[in-house]
Amino acid sequence: MRRIVAILTVYVFLFGVLQASSAGDPPKHKSFLRHLFGPRGFIFAAISTSIQHARDVPAEWGSGIAGLGRRYASAFGQHLVNGTAQYSVAKALHEDLKYYPSDEAGFKARVKHALISTAYVRKTNGEGQTLATSRFSGAVAGGFVSRAWQPARFHTFGSGISSAGISLAVDAGLNVLREFWPEIRHPRRRLNEARAQAIEPELETRAEIEVVELDAEECLECAPANPSY
């Protein structure tokens, strides 16, 4: 269990490095080769491999270097199948798989937004959202095709569905991480923004009072010393 926690910690760190190193907003659809062979695919496959190797799953592949290599090849192969199906369907159905952070405040509302964004995405050819058919298609394709090179006991419908479910759960976890990454990277940013919002109305009120006082003083100065009636 400790090894898995350590691996996940490294995963979060690497995810942060990837997020910090990305410059500007990426295009709605990367090129097909970037989609398949970008650094994230290699890193995520390595993380998956590390967890499976720590658990010795599948046990038939052994716990040595050869087993580690087979698990990495399996994880990256599943990524290629998943990515190919996802990219193809997203292009055909005009689905934007980029994650857009929530505009709402509050932990629960933001988590809900991140989870919903796993199942629903924006359209690239118009406004509104649609079911993330490409994401589900990729997860199912990767889950079932990868059974072909797994040991015989994994050649079942249930195993394919389980693998697809894990893939979607990982996507949901990534969206939650993306949602809160600014606070994880800069813990005091959200607190400073909240303080600034709380102080702003007070400053506006003070400014209005000062304007009223200044107007009153100007009126007194402009008034004649001996008014005639």
Buried (B, 14 or more C-beta within 10 A) or exposed (E): EEEEEEBBEBBEEBBBEBBEEEEEEEEEBBEEEBBBBBEBBBBBBBBBBBBBBBEEEBEEBBEEEEBBEBBBEBBBBBBBBBBBBBBBBBBEBBBBBBBEBBEEEEEEEBBEBBBBBBBEBBEBEEEEBBEBBBBBBBBBBBBBBBBEEBEEEBEEEEBBBEBBEEBBEBBBBBBBBBBBBEEEEEEEEEEEEEEEEEEEEEEEEEEEEEEEEEEEEEEEEEEEEEEEE
